[in-house]
Amino acid sequence: MRSIDYLLPYLYENGWKKERDYTKLRKGDICFTTDAAGNKDGRPTHAYTFMGWVEEGNYEYAYICDNQAPYYDNQVLHIRNFLNPGEHDGSEKEAFSYFLYNR
């Protein structure tokens, strides 16, 4: 099992709610990607914490925190192409699928 298999049930059990409308994101919300095939209803390949938009009103790039600092000059906080799949430093990056929030 991957860590995401533990994270999702834990968040749901503790009252976090699912949302797909990325325009409603707030700092601290936890985002999940599509599966490796790009399916939004599949098992996410990655989770990260949303920290804000790089450019207000533009939803292409976001500041995020995750465990992939080695791919980003050892920066835990870095910019991620948010809506489109891509590649960074030899690593596949799936697109955003949904987020969980607890407010």
SEMAR-160148 format. One record per residue (C-alpha): x, y, z; residue number from 0; residue in three letters. Coordinates in Angstrom, 1 decimal. Example, Ala and Ser with C-alpha at 12.3 -4.5 7.8 and 13.67 -1.06 7.14 Angstrom:
<site><east>12.3</east><north>-4.5</north><up>7.8</up><num>0</num><residuo>ALA</residuo></site>
<site><east>13.7</east><north>-1.1</north><up>7.1</up><num>1</num><residuo>SER</residuo></site>
***
This chain:
<site><east>0.0</east><north>0.0</north><up>0.0</up><num>0</num><residuo>MET</residuo></site>
<site><east>1.1</east><north>3.5</north><up>-0.7</up><num>1</num><residuo>ARG</residuo></site>
<site><east>0.8</east><north>6.4</north><up>1.8</up><num>2</num><residuo>SER</residuo></site>
<site><east>-2.1</east><north>7.8</north><up>-0.1</up><num>3</num><residuo>ILE</residuo></site>
<site><east>-4.1</east><north>4.6</north><up>0.7</up><num>4</num><residuo>ASP</residuo></site>
<site><east>-3.8</east><north>5.6</north><up>4.4</up><num>5</num><residuo>TYR</residuo></site>
<site><east>-4.2</east><north>9.4</north><up>3.9</up><num>6</num><residuo>LEU</residuo></site>
<site><east>-7.6</east><north>9.4</north><up>2.1</up><num>7</num><residuo>LEU</residuo></site>
<site><east>-9.5</east><north>7.3</north><up>4.6</up><num>8</num><residuo>PRO</residuo></site>
<site><east>-8.0</east><north>9.2</north><up>7.5</up><num>9</num><residuo>TYR</residuo></site>
<site><east>-9.1</east><north>12.6</north><up>6.1</up><num>10</num><residuo>LEU</residuo></site>
<site><east>-12.6</east><north>11.3</north><up>5.3</up><num>11</num><residuo>TYR</residuo></site>
<site><east>-13.0</east><north>9.8</north><up>8.8</up><num>12</num><residuo>GLU</residuo></site>
<site><east>-12.0</east><north>13.2</north><up>10.2</up><num>13</num><residuo>ASN</residuo></site>
<site><east>-14.6</east><north>15.3</north><up>8.4</up><num>14</num><residuo>GLY</residuo></site>
<site><east>-12.7</east><north>16.4</north><up>5.3</up><num>15</num><residuo>TRP</residuo></site>
<site><east>-14.9</east><north>17.0</north><up>2.3</up><num>16</num><residuo>LYS</residuo></site>
<site><east>-14.2</east><north>16.4</north><up>-1.5</up><num>17</num><residuo>LYS</residuo></site>
<site><east>-14.4</east><north>19.2</north><up>-4.1</up><num>18</num><residuo>GLU</residuo></site>
<site><east>-13.4</east><north>19.3</north><up>-7.7</up><num>19</num><residuo>ARG</residuo></site>
<site><east>-13.8</east><north>23.1</north><up>-8.4</up><num>20</num><residuo>ASP</residuo></site>
<site><east>-10.2</east><north>24.3</north><up>-8.1</up><num>21</num><residuo>TYR</residuo></site>
<site><east>-11.3</east><north>27.9</north><up>-8.1</up><num>22</num><residuo>THR</residuo></site>
<site><east>-12.5</east><north>27.3</north><up>-4.5</up><num>23</num><residuo>LYS</residuo></site>
<site><east>-9.1</east><north>26.2</north><up>-3.2</up><num>24</num><residuo>LEU</residuo></site>
<site><east>-7.7</east><north>27.8</north><up>-0.1</up><num>25</num><residuo>ARG</residuo></site>
<site><east>-4.3</east><north>27.6</north><up>1.4</up><num>26</num><residuo>LYS</residuo></site>
<site><east>-3.9</east><north>24.3</north><up>3.3</up><num>27</num><residuo>GLY</residuo></site>
<site><east>-6.3</east><north>22.3</north><up>1.2</up><num>28</num><residuo>ASP</residuo></site>
<site><east>-5.0</east><north>18.9</north><up>0.2</up><num>29</num><residuo>ILE</residuo></site>
<site><east>-5.0</east><north>18.3</north><up>-3.5</up><num>30</num><residuo>CYS</residuo></site>
<site><east>-5.0</east><north>14.9</north><up>-5.3</up><num>31</num><residuo>PHE</residuo></site>
<site><east>-3.9</east><north>14.1</north><up>-8.8</up><num>32</num><residuo>THR</residuo></site>
<site><east>-5.5</east><north>11.8</north><up>-11.4</up><num>33</num><residuo>THR</residuo></site>
<site><east>-4.3</east><north>8.2</north><up>-11.7</up><num>34</num><residuo>ASP</residuo></site>
<site><east>-1.3</east><north>7.5</north><up>-14.0</up><num>35</num><residuo>ALA</residuo></site>
<site><east>-3.7</east><north>7.1</north><up>-17.0</up><num>36</num><residuo>ALA</residuo></site>
<site><east>-5.2</east><north>10.6</north><up>-16.4</up><num>37</num><residuo>GLY</residuo></site>
<site><east>-8.5</east><north>9.2</north><up>-14.9</up><num>38</num><residuo>ASN</residuo></site>
<site><east>-10.0</east><north>11.7</north><up>-12.4</up><num>39</num><residuo>LYS</residuo></site>
<site><east>-12.0</east><north>8.9</north><up>-10.8</up><num>40</num><residuo>ASP</residuo></site>
<site><east>-9.0</east><north>6.5</north><up>-10.4</up><num>41</num><residuo>GLY</residuo></site>
<site><east>-6.5</east><north>6.1</north><up>-7.6</up><num>42</num><residuo>ARG</residuo></site>
<site><east>-4.5</east><north>9.4</north><up>-7.3</up><num>43</num><residuo>PRO</residuo></site>
<site><east>-0.8</east><north>9.1</north><up>-7.8</up><num>44</num><residuo>THR</residuo></site>
<site><east>0.1</east><north>12.0</north><up>-5.6</up><num>45</num><residuo>HIS</residuo></site>
<site><east>-1.1</east><north>14.4</north><up>-2.9</up><num>46</num><residuo>ALA</residuo></site>
<site><east>0.1</east><north>17.8</north><up>-2.1</up><num>47</num><residuo>TYR</residuo></site>
<site><east>-0.9</east><north>20.9</north><up>0.0</up><num>48</num><residuo>THR</residuo></site>
<site><east>-2.1</east><north>23.9</north><up>-1.9</up><num>49</num><residuo>PHE</residuo></site>
<site><east>-0.3</east><north>27.1</north><up>-0.9</up><num>50</num><residuo>MET</residuo></site>
<site><east>-1.7</east><north>29.7</north><up>-3.4</up><num>51</num><residuo>GLY</residuo></site>
<site><east>-1.8</east><north>30.6</north><up>-7.0</up><num>52</num><residuo>TRP</residuo></site>
<site><east>1.4</east><north>31.9</north><up>-8.7</up><num>53</num><residuo>VAL</residuo></site>
<site><east>-0.7</east><north>34.6</north><up>-10.4</up><num>54</num><residuo>GLU</residuo></site>
<site><east>-4.1</east><north>35.5</north><up>-8.9</up><num>55</num><residuo>GLU</residuo></site>
<site><east>-6.9</east><north>34.5</north><up>-11.3</up><num>56</num><residuo>GLY</residuo></site>
<site><east>-4.6</east><north>32.3</north><up>-13.4</up><num>57</num><residuo>ASN</residuo></site>
<site><east>-5.2</east><north>28.6</north><up>-12.5</up><num>58</num><residuo>TYR</residuo></site>
<site><east>-2.3</east><north>27.1</north><up>-14.5</up><num>59</num><residuo>GLU</residuo></site>
<site><east>0.4</east><north>27.2</north><up>-11.9</up><num>60</num><residuo>TYR</residuo></site>
<site><east>0.2</east><north>26.9</north><up>-8.1</up><num>61</num><residuo>ALA</residuo></site>
<site><east>2.6</east><north>27.1</north><up>-5.1</up><num>62</num><residuo>TYR</residuo></site>
<site><east>2.4</east><north>23.7</north><up>-3.4</up><num>63</num><residuo>ILE</residuo></site>
<site><east>4.2</east><north>21.7</north><up>-0.6</up><num>64</num><residuo>CYS</residuo></site>
<site><east>4.9</east><north>18.0</north><up>-1.0</up><num>65</num><residuo>ASP</residuo></site>
<site><east>7.5</east><north>15.4</north><up>-0.5</up><num>66</num><residuo>ASN</residuo></site>
<site><east>9.2</east><north>15.9</north><up>-3.9</up><num>67</num><residuo>GLN</residuo></site>
<site><east>11.7</east><north>18.5</north><up>-2.9</up><num>68</num><residuo>ALA</residuo></site>
<site><east>14.6</east><north>16.6</north><up>-4.5</up><num>69</num><residuo>PRO</residuo></site>
<site><east>13.1</east><north>17.3</north><up>-7.9</up><num>70</num><residuo>TYR</residuo></site>
<site><east>12.8</east><north>21.1</north><up>-7.1</up><num>71</num><residuo>TYR</residuo></site>
<site><east>16.3</east><north>22.0</north><up>-5.8</up><num>72</num><residuo>ASP</residuo></site>
<site><east>15.4</east><north>20.7</north><up>-2.3</up><num>73</num><residuo>ASN</residuo></site>
<site><east>12.5</east><north>23.2</north><up>-2.0</up><num>74</num><residuo>GLN</residuo></site>
<site><east>9.5</east><north>21.8</north><up>-0.2</up><num>75</num><residuo>VAL</residuo></site>
<site><east>7.5</east><north>24.8</north><up>-1.4</up><num>76</num><residuo>LEU</residuo></site>
<site><east>7.6</east><north>25.0</north><up>-5.2</up><num>77</num><residuo>HIS</residuo></site>
<site><east>5.6</east><north>25.7</north><up>-8.3</up><num>78</num><residuo>ILE</residuo></site>
<site><east>3.6</east><north>23.0</north><up>-10.0</up><num>79</num><residuo>ARG</residuo></site>
<site><east>1.8</east><north>23.0</north><up>-13.3</up><num>80</num><residuo>ASN</residuo></site>
<site><east>-1.7</east><north>22.5</north><up>-11.9</up><num>81</num><residuo>PHE</residuo></site>
<site><east>-4.2</east><north>21.5</north><up>-14.5</up><num>82</num><residuo>LEU</residuo></site>
<site><east>-2.1</east><north>19.8</north><up>-17.1</up><num>83</num><residuo>ASN</residuo></site>
<site><east>0.0</east><north>16.6</north><up>-16.9</up><num>84</num><residuo>PRO</residuo></site>
<site><east>3.6</east><north>17.0</north><up>-17.6</up><num>85</num><residuo>GLY</residuo></site>
<site><east>7.1</east><north>16.1</north><up>-16.7</up><num>86</num><residuo>GLU</residuo></site>
<site><east>9.6</east><north>17.8</north><up>-14.4</up><num>87</num><residuo>HIS</residuo></site>
<site><east>13.2</east><north>16.7</north><up>-14.0</up><num>88</num><residuo>ASP</residuo></site>
<site><east>12.5</east><north>13.3</north><up>-15.4</up><num>89</num><residuo>GLY</residuo></site>
<site><east>9.4</east><north>12.7</north><up>-13.2</up><num>90</num><residuo>SER</residuo></site>
<site><east>5.9</east><north>12.4</north><up>-14.6</up><num>91</num><residuo>GLU</residuo></site>
<site><east>3.4</east><north>14.8</north><up>-13.0</up><num>92</num><residuo>LYS</residuo></site>
<site><east>-0.3</east><north>14.0</north><up>-13.3</up><num>93</num><residuo>GLU</residuo></site>
<site><east>-2.9</east><north>16.8</north><up>-13.4</up><num>94</num><residuo>ALA</residuo></site>
<site><east>-5.1</east><north>17.9</north><up>-10.6</up><num>95</num><residuo>PHE</residuo></site>
<site><east>-8.2</east><north>15.8</north><up>-10.0</up><num>96</num><residuo>SER</residuo></site>
<site><east>-9.8</east><north>17.1</north><up>-6.7</up><num>97</num><residuo>TYR</residuo></site>
<site><east>-9.1</east><north>18.4</north><up>-3.3</up><num>98</num><residuo>PHE</residuo></site>
<site><east>-10.2</east><north>17.8</north><up>0.3</up><num>99</num><residuo>LEU</residuo></site>
<site><east>-11.0</east><north>20.6</north><up>2.7</up><num>100</num><residuo>TYR</residuo></site>
<site><east>-11.9</east><north>20.9</north><up>6.3</up><num>101</num><residuo>ASN</residuo></site>
<site><east>-13.5</east><north>24.2</north><up>7.2</up><num>102</num><residuo>ARG</residuo></site>
***
